[in-house]
Amino acid sequence: MKLINVEPKDNYIVRVYLDDDSIIDFDVKAELERISCYKPLYNNELFKKVAFKNKRIFWNDQCDFHLDQILERGDFVKAAE
């Protein structure tokens, strides 16, 4: 399974697109409230700069999530067929 795109949405949701046609909405806000190093993502300009590489989504050196975390905590918008 591989990331093919990420899209910042409202309310600190990142929509993650995978190469098996799955789409997952990952709620970053839960992590912002739980882990202090993610607090900079409350800045909407930074949040909208989400990027991806290999199996990670990231904003900078301190703020990233691995695909395993996204699969475990995210909500499937569309599951693979």
Buried (B, 14 or more C-beta within 10 A) or exposed (E): EEBEEBEBBEEBBBBBBBEEEBBBBBBBBEBBEEEEEBEBBEEEEBBEEBEBEEBBBBBEEEBBBEBEBBBEBBEEEEEEE
